[in-house]
Amino acid sequence: LDEVMTVMQTAFDPSFGEAWTRAQCAGILPMSGVRMTLARTGGRPAGFSLARHVADEAELLLLAVDPAARRRGVGSALLRSFIAAGIETGVRRLHLEVRDSNPAVSLYSRHDF
């Protein structure tokens, strides 16, 4: 969780209030159907995703990439991992929410969201 929080602090613009607190992350992790994936490059944390699976749906709650690791495929790899996990668990619907002005909209669009 320390590495996730390091990425969280650098990846999200504080003016939008999208970053989660350590307590929020720690509180959701033990819940059934929750999955957190940490991406590393060069042994360092580069990004993470947090998703939950309920019944036949999965929601991408957070996806964050350290600014120093952006434009290197980390976000795409995390998104593909989310999709693959959904397929493996028999999910029929994947969804996410994103602010219109978020630069990640182009990433999600490239992956048919």
KAZI-V632441 format. One record per helix or strand. SS is the DSSP state (alpha for helix, beta for strand). FROM is the first residue (numbers start at 0). LEN is the number of residues. Records with the same first field share a line. If there is no record, write none. Layout:
# KAZI-V632441
SS=FROM-LEN / FROM-LEN
This chain:
# KAZI-V632441
alpha=1-10 / 13-3 / 21-8 / 66-3 / 73-15 / 104-6
beta=33-8 / 43-11 / 56-9 / 92-4
